[in-house]
Amino acid sequence: LTSDFTPLLNATTKLPIAVCNTTCQGLAATSTVSDFVPLTLAADGNKGVNVTVQRTGNRTGLILRLLAGGFSRVANDSSAINFSFTAVPDSVRDNGPFSALVQAQLLISPLITISPSAQIQPAEGGITLEIPVEDAAVANFSICQALVSNLQVLAVDDIYSSSITPSILGPCAVGSGGSFACSCIVNVTHFSTFGLSIGRTQKVTALAASADISMNSMSTPGPTLPPLLAGPDISQAATPQPAKIPSSPKQNVAKTIEQRQKILNRQEPCAADGGQPCGGISNGVCIFSNKRNETGNREEKCTPSSCVVTTQVIVVNTGECRCASGFVGGMLLPCMSNEKVKKQDSAKEANVQASAEVQ
């Protein structure tokens, strides 16, 4: 630290300067063990609720804040939603979608799965998640601010599918300090499995069979909520999986291998009826929650001492129609009123009868 107790940063990389000790006194060895106490809580969205999820040893694991009017059911139903909080087994953490982050020591919090009992639509800024930053080096707000600006919250929809790459829910904002000495707060736009990760570039020098984990810097001062129909914000590069690059058989020298991903976003529009997505706003709403990844071109640039591998990943957000009450269709079909369907069926039947009479 400098004389005014602010973090001492490297002039080139702008990262905090590390101080290495023979014995580590931090919480890195236990910070990612998901020992959350299972919890289920009901909320209807009409009044604000703060949900505190405990870890073993009577420790506060995280806080989910639901503001009054912070969410609504997708279906027109006023009954309460049950929010379930469950821990993630260590084996799933080590071998699932977060395995690359664990191996690169970029995951710094335990994973937790939050599941609502029915589909909901969060309002802008209506739901926030606060995750503590467990680091023995946190001594004041300046240090906390420097740490949090280097962090991001990642999410996966299926924690048991190792083929999924975690997407970025959003950058961190510094917590108020009321519940934790230091914490990250992020807006929640959809529910899945969440984890806190370091977001700046990490470099590893190894033999050619190893790979470097590279992530973009995210220093946004506060979380921003994307527009309702814009889909999840995944414009930043996610953690790539290690790639093997063959080295020359005549040489077995150490190489610095940096693997990068170039993320391209593509949206497939919702089905339209009469030229309007989903048949119009009164019929239903168009969402882009169905996401899939497609691998594109791969480019390698190597020198005798290093290689940079860039893989193009196309993230496709497929538009789906969620129909309002009294309308049929939905998903990949436009929403149509029952009356309109009846008229169309009657018209088809009349055409069939007319054709039969002509024959």
N, C-alpha and C positions, 0 to 999 in steps of 0.2 A: 504494500500500500504506500501511497505517497504521504507526505506530512499532514495533509488534511483528511486522511483516512478515506480516500477514494481509490478505486482499483488502479493498479499500475498496469497499463496496457502496452503491448508491443507496438512500436511505431509503424511497422509495416503491415502486420496482420490485423491490428486493432483488437486482438484477443488478450485476455488477462494472462500475465506472465505466471507460469506454473512454478511452484516451489515443491521440490520432491524431497520426501523424507524416507528413511529406511523403513519405518513402521507407519502404516497408514492409520490415522485415527478417525477417518470418515465413516460413513454408513454405507459405502458402496457395496459391501458384501451382502447386506441384508435389505437394501433399499428397494430391490425389485421383487422380493418375495411377496406374492399376493396372498396376504393373510386377512383379508377383509371378512368381517362378520356378516353372514347373509342377512339381508334386510328386504322387506317389502312394505311399501307405504302407499296409501291411496291419496289422490289429489284430483280435484275436478277442474282446476284452472281458474276458479272464480276468486280465490283468495291466495295470498302469498304463502309459500311454505319453504322453510329451510330444512333440507334433509342432511343430517350429519351421519356419515357412515364410519363406523369404528373398525379398527384393526385389533388384533390380539394384543393383550397387554394394556387394554383400555386407552389406546392411542387413537386420535382422530385421523382417519385416513383421507377423507375428502368431504367437501360440502357441495351439494347440488341445491341451487336456489331457483325456485319456481315463482316468478312474480305473479301478482294478480292479473289475470288476462294474458298470462305468458304463453299459453298454448290452448288449442281447441282440438276436439276430435275431428278427424276427416269425415267420418259419418256423422250425420246430425243426431247427436245423442248427448244428453247432459249428465249421464252417469259418470262416476269417478273412474279414473285410470289407476291401475296398480303398477307402480314402478318397482321392479325387482333389481337388487344389487347383488351380484355374485362374483366370487373370486375366480381367478384363472390358475389352473394347475401349473406348477413349475415346468413340467414336461411339455405342456402346450406353449408356454412362454419360450422355451428353448428350441422347439422344433416347428412352431407355427409361423404365422406371418411376421412376427417380431424377431425371428431368430437372427437375422443379419444385424439388427440393432443391438441385440444382446451380445453377439460375438464381437462387435466393434466397440462395446462398452458405451453405447450412445443412449441406451434406455436407462433412465434414472429413477423411475417410479414403478410401483407394482401395477399390473394390469387389472382393470375391473370392467365387467360387463354390466351395462344398464339397459334394461328391457322394459318398455311399456306394454301393458296388456292389450292395447289396441293402437291403431295408427293415429298419430297426432300431428298437428301442424304447429310448430313453434312460432310465436310472434317475434318480431324483430327485437332482439335483446331481452326476450322474455325468459330465457333459461340460461343460466351460467353455471359453469363447473369450476370449482376452486381446488387445486391440487397442491399440497405442500412441497416445497423444495427442501429436501433433507440433505443439508450439507453443513459440516462442522465449521466451514470457513465463513458462514454468514454471521457477521458481527454487527452490521448496521444496514441502514436502508440503501446506501450507495452500493455496497457489495451485492445486496439482494437485487437491486435494479440491474447491475451488470450481468448477474447470473441469469435473471429472467429474460433479459433481452436476447439471450442466446438460446432460448428454449422454444419448443413448439409442442402442441398436443396432436398426437396422431390417433387415427381411428381405423378399425376394420369392421366390416359388417358380419363376417364369419370367422371367428378366432380359430376354428378348427380346420380351416382351409389354408394349407401352407402355400398355395399358388397365388394368394392375394397379396398385393403390396399395400402396406398401410398408406392411407391418404392423410393429408394435412387438414385437421379440423380448423386450425387457426394459430396465429402467433400468440404469445402470452402477454398479458398485462400484469403488472405487479399488484398483488393483493393488498387489502387495506391494513393488514397487520393485526387485525382484531383476533383472528383465530389461530394464525400460524406466524412464526417468526419471519418466514419468507414463503411466498406462494405464487402460483400462476393461476390467473383467471382467464377463461375463454368462453365465448358464446357457443352454445350448443344448437346446431341446426338439424341434427338427426342423432338417433341413439344407436350405439353399437358397443364395441370394446375400445377403451381409451387407455393411452399411456403417454407419459411425459418423456420427451427426447431432446437431446442436444441437437441444435440445428445448424451449426457452422461446419465448415470443411474440416474433415479429419484425414490425415495422411499417414499411410503405413508403408514402410519399406520392407520388402520381403522378396523371396525367390519368385520366379515367373509364374509359379502355380498359384500364388496368392493374389489377392485383389485389394484395391483401396476403396474405402467407403467414402463417397463424396456427397455432401449435401449443401444446398444453398444457404447463405446467411439470411436470417430473418430477424430484423431489428425493428420491426414496426412497433411504435410505443403502445399500441392497444389493439385488442381484437376487433375485427370488423365483420359484420354479418352480410353475406352475399344476398342479392335479391332473391325473392322467393322462387322464381322459375329459372334461376341461373345455374342450379346444380351446385355440388360441393366445390369449394375452392381448392383445386389441386394443380394450380399453375406452377407451383414450385416443384423441384425435383424431389422424388421420394427416394428412400434408401434402396439402391440397386442390389441385386444378388451378385455374389462373387462370380467372376467369369475367368476361365482358364485360358491363358494365351501361351502357345507353345514357344519355348525358348530354343535357341540354336543348340543342336546336339554337341557342337564343339565347345560350347561355353556354358558354364554353370555359375554365372555371375548374378549378383543381386540386382533386381530391377525395381523401379518405382512404377507401379501399375495403378493408374487412376481410371476408375470406371464411372461413367456419367450417364445420365438419362436425359434425353430431350423429350419433354412432355408436350404433346399437342392435344388440345381439347376439340371434340367434335360433338355436335348435338344432332340427333335424329328427331325431327319435329313430330309432334303428336298428330294422330290421325285427324283429318278434318272432315267436316260435314257442311256443305254449302260454302266452302272456302274458309270456314272458321275452325280453329283448333278445338277439338272435342265438341264441336257443334255450337260453340259460343260460351261465354262466361256463365250464362244462366243454366246451361246444361251440365257443366262440370269444370274441373280445373286441370290444367296440363302441368305435370311435374316431371322432373328429370332424375328420379331416384334410382333408376335401373342403370347401373354402370358396368362397363366391361373394358378390359384392356386388350389392345391389339399390338403386337410387336411389329415394328417397321424395319427400316434400314439400320444396318450396323456398320460403323466406321471406325477404323483403327489408324492411329498415327503413332509411330514408334521411332525412337532413336536408340542408339546402342545401350543407353542406360535407363530408358523409361518408355512407357507406352500409355497412351490415352485412348480408351475405348468408349465410344459414344453410341448408345442404343436409342433408337427412336421408339417411343411408346405413345400410341394413340389411345386416348381415353375417350370412349364413346358413351355419351349420356343419352339413353333412349327415352324419348318422351312417352309418358303413359297418361291416360285419361282416368281421372277419378270422378265418377258421376255424382251429380246431386240427387237428392231424393226425388223419386218419380221418373227417373231416366234410366234407360238400360244401355248396355254396352260396357265401355270402360276398358282399362289396360291398353291394348294396341288397337282398339276400335273406338270410334267417336261415340259420344253419349247422345242418345236419341230419346225423345219423349215417347211414352207408351202410345199416345194418340197418333203420333207421326208414324210409328211402326205399324199400327193398325191400318192407317191409310195406305201405306206402301204395300202391305200385304193384300189389301183389297184391290189396289191397282194391278198388282201382279196376277191376282186371281181373275180379274176382268180381262186382262190381256190373254191369259191362257184360254178362257172361255171363247173370246173372239176368234182366236186362232183355230180352235176346235170347230167353231161354226163355219169358218171359211173353208176348212178342209172337208 
